[in-house]
Amino acid sequence: MRRLRLGMVGGGQGSFIGAVHRIASRIDDRFELVAGALSSDPDRAAASAAELGLDPERSYASFSDMAAAEAARPDGIDAVAIVTPNHLHAAPAIAFLEAGIHVICDKPLTATAAQADALAAAVKASKARFFLTHNYTGYPLIRQAREMVARGDLGRIRVIQAEYAQDWLAVPLEATGNKQASWRTDPAQSGAGAIGDIGTHAFNLLGYVSGDHAVALAADLHSFVEGRQVDDNAQIMLRFASGARGAIWASQVAVGCENGLRLRIYGERGSLTWAQENPNEMIYARLGEPRQILTRGGAGLGVGADRWTRVPPGHPEGYLEGFATLYLDIADVLSGKDVGAPLPGLEAGLDGMWFISACQQSAAADAAWVVR
């Protein structure tokens, strides 16, 4: 089985997420990066391509040139990874979809509702596939949790909670010229602050694991750092189609928190608790019984976590491997295989866009409930 040929838009010098995608795509040896439009600056794009060892003929000054050229090559790319800031997701994704090339896009879907609508139309009109990299859905114990909920191990779900707390924007880092902080706190580029950057991850996990669908929310958004134009703290209440209730706290000003993504699901007969900073353990509690600690790769889990684990028990897997699982699954899908778990795509992306828009609408109305 040949490696799939991968292209990349964005991800040049100074990019954080571009390097993550490149590492993840190589972990299971299913992709090979062969082309890129790595920066909107031609000199930086060429220098970035040279650092990565790309053929100069396949280093492009624009994504539109890349889409046209690669679609015309007999050895053109099979898929492209879009790793640009949010406001630059839609245009390149649409260009490659129209060229018949599969798209792997970083989340959130886009920066605005209009961009999301245009991208959705392109996905529906194209024969190519569209994937969204909500990487935490690739963690083995998250997939184990989804399987347990679907099997009814917890009984009817009552309460679903997630939090995602960081402290890296507790000071006005954007004022120092930090590239990541600059675009993530610019509403024209990001579309939203904490709710878009990390809140969408928490929201996606709630639905992915529970299998439920949020139908209403009430959000209190705030910016604690003076002069910041986007939210840096959000407290959100949720109502789900099943009748379950939920809550999300997303903050990038929580001093002492590095990447504190946590998930808690409570049913009639049991509960699950998982924390991303210790992703290889999950607490399973059954009503009236002692709590159990389930470990990734441990005995007795069945096919849930084991199917997506790479190393023996006691050897941690985490962030990069979560991304890698998505790339592995995408490679299998494009090769016609059943991966055994749903992959985030257009529907998850549109769901996240509703979440962002509804949070902003609710906050503007003093945390009023917004119904889908």
Secondary structure, 3 states (H helix, E strand, C coil): CCCEEEEEECCCCCCCHHHHHHHHHHHCCCEEEEEEECCCCHHHHHHHHHHCCCCHHHECCCHHHHHHHHHHCCCCCCEEEECCCHHHCHHHHHHHHHCCCEEEEECCCCCCHHHHHHHHHHHHHCCCCEEEECHHHHCHHHHHHHHHHHHCCCCCEEEEEEEEECCCCCCCHHHHCCHHHHHHCCHHHHCCCHHHHHHHHHHHHHHHHHCCCEEEEEEEEECCCCCCCCCCEEEEEEEECCCCEEEEEEECCCCCCCCEEEEEEEECCEEEEEECCCCCEEEEEECCCCCEEEECCCCCCCHHHHCCCCCCCCCCCCHHHHHHHHHHHHHHHHCCCCCCCCCCCHHHHHHHHHHHHHHHHHHHCCCCCEEC
